């Protein structure tokens, strides 16, 4: 009986062991097929501390602001006012105006024709105020020789900057050019008298210096303040 019971016990123990081995292999295969993801604490810490890429670009630095000006400007020093002096000279009075002065006429002037050494072929006409009031020697005199049919020409370039005003006793001057360019038809001749007309309506006749020779190229300048100015034409 003991031998039979031992024989029955051995097959049952072997069967149980086989079943247990089979169950262990099934569980190991399942564990190998579906491994559960395991995240270590070290990896989690590394992921949490990894730098993140900024989503927006850094803004450009702003320009430095200009320094503020002071609210108030410093007061400028005031120049001292000059004090009047007891000995200060009075301003000079303006020169009296000669506006409205009458034109010189033959009645209040004396006209003379004279020779000059330079320039050649020139005479000078001198008009002197012999009256008691100032007068204006206007423009250029109208001049003709002896019994002229037409007056000689006027040198327009000789027009002065201002009218020549003559106080009593003062003189003005005009250059008288006797000849022009030489040529066969200049009608040169010796003259004896010079007729001088003062604008606007007064005239006189003066004697020509002895041996005065003139032709159709003769001309006369405007009245000038000085003899030097007259003889430049």
C-alpha positions in Angstrom: 0.0 0.0 0.0 2.8 2.4 0.8 4.4 1.6 -2.5 1.3 2.4 -4.4 0.8 5.7 -2.6 4.4 6.7 -3.4 3.9 5.9 -7.0 0.8 8.1 -7.2 2.3 11.0 -5.4 5.3 11.3 -7.8 3.3 11.8 -11.0 1.1 14.5 -9.3 4.2 16.4 -8.1 5.7 16.3 -11.6 2.5 17.6 -13.1 2.3 20.5 -10.7 5.8 21.4 -11.4 5.2 21.4 -15.1 2.2 23.5 -14.8 4.1 26.0 -12.7 6.9 26.2 -15.3 4.5 26.7 -18.1 2.8 29.6 -16.2 6.2 31.2 -15.5 7.2 31.1 -19.1 3.9 32.7 -20.2 4.3 35.5 -17.8 7.9 36.1 -18.9 6.9 36.2 -22.6 4.2 38.7 -21.9 6.6 40.8 -19.9 9.1 40.7 -22.8 6.5 41.5 -25.4 4.9 44.5 -23.7 7.5 46.3 -21.7 6.1 49.3 -19.7 7.9 52.6 -20.5 9.9 53.6 -17.5 11.2 57.1 -17.1 14.0 57.6 -14.7 14.1 60.5 -12.4 17.4 61.6 -13.9 15.9 61.8 -17.4 12.9 63.7 -16.2 15.1 66.2 -14.5 17.2 66.6 -17.7 14.1 67.2 -19.8 12.7 69.8 -17.4 16.0 71.7 -17.3 16.7 71.7 -21.0 16.7 75.3 -22.5 13.7 76.2 -24.6 14.0 78.1 -27.9 12.6 81.6 -27.6 9.5 82.1 -29.7 10.1 85.8 -30.3 13.2 87.6 -31.7 14.9 90.0 -29.3 13.9 93.6 -29.8 16.4 96.1 -31.2 18.1 98.4 -28.7 16.4 101.8 -28.6 18.4 104.9 -29.6 19.7 107.0 -26.7 17.5 109.9 -25.9 18.9 113.4 -26.3 19.9 115.2 -23.2 17.3 117.4 -21.8 17.8 121.2 -22.2 17.5 123.3 -19.2 14.1 124.8 -18.7 15.4 128.4 -18.6 18.3 130.1 -20.4 20.9 132.0 -18.4 20.2 135.7 -18.5 22.4 137.7 -20.8 24.4 140.6 -19.4 22.9 143.9 -20.3 25.3 146.5 -21.8 25.4 149.7 -19.8 23.7 152.6 -21.4 26.1 155.4 -22.4 25.6 158.5 -20.4 25.3 161.9 -22.1 28.4 164.0 -21.9 28.2 167.7 -21.4 30.8 168.2 -24.1 29.1 166.0 -26.7 29.1 167.6 -30.1 25.8 168.3 -31.8 25.1 166.4 -35.1 26.0 168.3 -38.2 23.1 170.0 -40.0 22.4 168.5 -43.4 23.6 170.5 -46.4 20.9 172.8 -47.8 19.0 171.3 -50.7 19.5 173.0 -54.1 16.2 171.6 -55.5 14.3 174.2 -57.5 17.5 176.1 -58.5 17.0 178.0 -61.8 18.9 177.2 -64.9 22.0 179.3 -65.8 21.2 181.9 -68.5 23.3 184.3 -70.5 22.1 187.1 -68.2 23.7 185.7 -65.0 26.8 183.9 -66.5 29.9 184.7 -68.5 31.3 182.2 -71.0 34.8 182.2 -72.4 36.6 179.9 -74.9 40.3 179.2 -74.2 43.1 177.2 -75.7 44.7 174.3 -73.9 48.0 172.6 -74.4 46.7 169.1 -73.9 44.9 167.4 -75.4 45.6 168.8 -78.9 42.9 170.2 -81.1 40.8 171.1 -78.0 39.3 174.3 -76.5 37.7 174.6 -73.1 34.5 176.5 -72.5 34.2 178.1 -69.1 30.9 179.2 -67.7 31.0 181.4 -64.6 28.0 182.4 -62.4 28.1 186.2 -62.2 24.7 186.5 -60.6 23.6 186.6 -57.0 21.9 183.2 -56.8 23.0 179.6 -57.5 22.1 178.3 -61.0 22.3 174.9 -62.7 24.5 174.4 -65.8 22.2 171.9 -67.4 23.2 169.1 -69.8 25.7 170.1 -72.6 25.8 173.5 -74.3 24.5 173.7 -77.9 27.5 174.9 -80.0 28.0 176.1 -83.5 30.8 177.8 -85.4 30.4 181.2 -87.2 27.1 180.9 -89.0 26.3 177.1 -88.6 23.5 175.3 -90.3 23.5 172.7 -87.6 25.1 172.4 -84.1 28.1 170.1 -83.5 27.5 166.7 -81.9 27.5 166.0 -78.1 29.7 163.4 -76.4 27.1 161.4 -74.6 29.7 159.4 -72.6 30.5 162.6 -70.8 27.2 162.9 -68.9 28.0 163.6 -65.2 26.4 161.8 -62.3 24.6 164.9 -61.1 23.7 168.3 -62.4 26.4 170.9 -62.1 25.1 173.6 -59.7 27.1 176.9 -59.6 27.1 179.1 -56.6 27.8 182.9 -57.3 31.4 183.1 -58.5 31.8 179.4 -59.2 32.6 178.0 -62.7 31.8 174.9 -64.8 33.7 173.5 -67.8 33.0 171.8 -71.1 35.5 170.3 -73.5 35.3 171.5 -77.1 36.8 169.0 -79.6 37.7 170.8 -82.8 38.4 168.0 -85.3 37.5 164.4 -85.9 39.1 161.7 -88.0 41.1 163.2 -90.9 39.6 162.8 -94.4 39.0 164.5 -97.7 35.4 165.6 -96.9 35.8 166.9 -93.4 35.4 170.6 -94.5 38.1 171.9 -92.3 38.2 175.7 -91.8 39.4 178.5 -89.5 36.7 179.8 -87.3 36.2 183.2 -85.6 33.2 182.9 -83.4 31.5 180.3 -81.3 27.8 180.4 -80.7 26.9 178.8 -77.3 23.3 178.1 -76.4 22.4 177.4 -72.7 19.4 175.1 -72.3 16.6 175.7 -72.2 16.4 179.0 -74.1 19.3 181.3 -73.6 22.4 181.8 -75.8 25.4 183.9 -76.5 28.3 184.3 -79.0 31.9 184.3 -77.9 35.2 184.9 -79.7 37.3 182.0 -80.8 41.0 182.1 -80.0 43.1 183.3 -82.9 43.9 180.5 -85.4 41.3 178.1 -84.2 40.8 175.4 -86.8 37.7 173.1 -86.8 36.0 170.6 -89.1 32.8 168.5 -89.3 34.1 166.1 -86.7 33.9 168.7 -83.9 32.0 167.8 -80.7 31.3 169.2 -77.2 31.1 167.5 -73.8 28.5 168.0 -71.0 29.2 170.7 -68.4 31.6 169.3 -65.7 32.4 170.4 -62.2 36.2 170.6 -62.8 38.5 171.4 -65.7 40.3 168.1 -65.3 37.0 166.2 -65.7 36.2 168.2 -68.8 39.5 167.6 -70.5 39.2 163.8 -70.2 36.9 163.9 -73.3 
